[in-house]
Amino acid sequence: MTSVVQVRAVTVAFGGLRALSGIDLDIAQGERLAILGPNGAGKTTLFNVIAGDIAPTAGAVVIRGQDCTHRPSRHRPRLGLARTYQKARAFAGLTVRENIYLAIAGRRGRHRALWPSSVDRRLRDEAAEVAARVWLSGQLDAVAGELAHGQRRQLELAMAIAAQPDVLLLDEPASGLSRGERERLVELLESLDDRLTLLLIEHDMDIAFRIAQRVVVMADGVQVMAGSPEQVRADPHVHRIYLGTEATA
């Protein structure tokens, strides 16, 4: 199976602190991959390197056959990559509809058409359809900065989906969602196109294990194991990392 993302010996150092040490990762097209680990494991730093938000101190990142190691984040969408962040980054002063519209317009290269008009009816309708997928139909005209935390998370996910990426990085998408919203999130992620490559950081292990085909576990900036959700659940080393104890029956 073709690797759409390749991470080769990536190291990130902030002064004397190593956030990542020699990470190697191959992510296949259409794969659902969860990255787990305790706080400070380096998960978000790895996402930031793949997304181009920071450059590695050493190593390489290849996306769809192109070396992107030192290209800034603005080049990643051209290769079909989109991401969300731990803290939602929608435009606070714009409405839900306008935020989603801008994501669609950017995907279509309509950078000069910043606002919906009568000739953009199809884009307006598409924005409404995307909002419905993340349960924001009733908030289309709400200002993003006035949304509740969970709704801002939903909006950021809508903007990522609206970009129709080939590779989607989700950084703790269930954070701030209620139990019912988390169930709907799982349904949404399961409904995504099988050709979409999905990388997921999620502290809710139930969600991660339900979505992922493969799981990578990190600790202290290194990869400690990779395997199926079942293998990770049963691994004694993973139990020691999270609980400080061996796995028990």
N, C-alpha and C positions, 0 to 999 in steps of 0.2 A: 504494500500500500504506500502511496506517495506521501512523503513528509511535506506538509505545507509550512510548518515552522520548525526550524532547527536552531537549537541553542548549543553552542560549542565552548566548553571550558570557560564559562562566564564567571568572572570575579568582579565584585564591586567592593571597593574600600573607601571609607570615609575617614581620612587620616589613618590612625592606627586601628580603626575598627573595620573588620571585614563583615559586611552584610551578606555577601555571597562568596562561596569558594568553589570554583571549578565545576559549575553546574553544566551538565550535559542532558539534553532533552530533545527527543524527536516526537513531533505531534502530527499524526496522520490526518489527511483530509477527512472530514466527517466525524472525527473522534470526539468523544465527550470525556474530558480529562479534568479531574478535581485535584487541586493542590491543597494539602492539609498540613497543619503544623501549629504548635503553640504560638502565642504572641512573641514577636521577635525572631521568628524562624527564617524570615527573608522572603516570604511569599509575595508581599506587595512590591518589594524591591525587584523581584524577578519579573512581575507584571510590568513594572515601570521600564525595565530594560527592553522587554519585548515590544512594548508600545512606543518606545522612543522617548519617554519622559526623562530618562537619565541614560547616559552612555556608560557602558561597562569599563572598568579599569583594565580588564583583559578579557580576551575571548571574542566570540562572534555571534551575531544573530542573523539568520537567513530566513526570509519570508518569501514563499513562492519562488524560490530559486535566486532571489536577489539579496545580496549582502546589504543589510540595513544597519549595521552595527553603530555607525556614527551619523546616521541620518536623523534629523529631528522628527518629532512626533507628527508634524503636519504631513509628512510623506507617507505615513502608514495607511491612511484611508485610501490612497491611490492603489494600494496593494490589497484592498479589501478587508482591512482590519479596523475594528471598532472596539471600544472598551467603556466600562463604567468605573466609577471610583468609590472608595469607602464613603466619601462625603459627596452627595449629589452636586453636580456642577451645571445645572440648567441656568438659563438666563433669568435671573430673579425678577426683573422688571417686565418680562414678556408673559403672555398667557400661555397656557398649556398648548393650545392650537398653534400659536406662533412658534414655540420652541420645536414642536414636532415638524411643522412646515419647514423651518430652516434646515433641519436634518435631511428632509426629503430634497429640498432645493439644492443643498450642497452635494448630495449624491448625484443629482442630475446635472451638476455643473451650472446651475442657475444662480451664480453668485451675485449677479446684479439685481435679480428679482427677489429682494429681501422680504417683501411683504405680499401676502396673498391679494390677488385682485380678481376681477371678474373673469379674466382670461385664464386664471389658475384654478378653476373650479375643480378639476380632477385632483390637483394636489391638495386642495382643502378637503375633498372627500377622502383622500388617502390618509390625511392626518387624522380625520375622525375615525377611520377604520383602525388605525394603529392605536389610538387612544382607547378604543373599545377593547382591544386585546389586553391592555394592562389596567382595565377597570376604571378608566378616567373619562368615560363618556359624559358624565355629569359635571365635569370640571373643565371642559374645553375652553371656556372663557374666563376661568379663574387665573389670577396672576400667580406665577410659579413661586414667587417669594412668600406668598401667603398660604401655601399648601402645608398640610401636616407633614411630618418627617417621612412617614411611610409613603405618602402620595408623591413626595419629591423623588423618592427612590423609584417609584413606578414610572414617573415621567422620564427619568434618566434612562431607564430600561427601554421605554418607548422610543426615545431618540436614537438609541443604539440599534434597535430593530429597524427603525425607519431608514437607516443608512444602508440596509440590506447588505451587510458585510459577508465575506467568506469566512472570516475568523472573528469570533466574538469573545472578548475577555470580560468576565463579570467578577468584580471584586466585592464579595459579601452582598449579593443581591437581596438576600432575605433579611438583612439588618433593618430593624425598625418595623417589620411587617408583623401583623397579628397572625395567630394560628391559621385562621381561615385564608388570609392573604398568602401565607406560605404554601398552602395547599394549591391555591390557584397559580402561584408562581411555578410550582412543579409541573402542573398541567401545561402551562405556557411553554416552559423549556422543553418538555417532552413533545410539544407540537411543532417545534422548529424543524426546518428542512433538514433531512438526513445528511445533506451535503455540507451543511454548516459545521465548521470546526468550533467547538466550544471549550474554553478554559474557564474554570470556576474556582474561586477561592471562597470557601464557605465554612463558618464555624459551626453551623447546624449540620452535624454529621449525617443525620437522617436524610436531609435534602441532598447532600453531596453523594451519599451512597446510592440514593435512588436515581440520580441523574447520570452519574459517572460510569463509563465502561472501564476506565483505568484510573488509579489513584496514585499520586506521588506524595510522599510524606517528607517534610523538611524539618530540620531542627538546627539552630545555630548556623544558618547560612549554607548548609550542605543537604544534599538529598540522602536520606537514610534508607529509603526503600521505595519500590514501585510495584504495583500489582493490581489485581482485581479488587473490588470492594470486599469480597469475601476473604481474600488473603490478608488484606490490611486489617480487617476486623479481628482476625485470629492471631496476628503477629505479636509475640511477646515484647519485642523492642518498641513497637508502637504504644503498647500499654504502658511501658516504662516512661516513654516520652510524655504521655498525657497524664498519667496517674501516679507515676513513680512506683508501680507495682507490676508483677507478672500477670499475664492473662489467667483468668480462672474460669472454671466451667460456669 
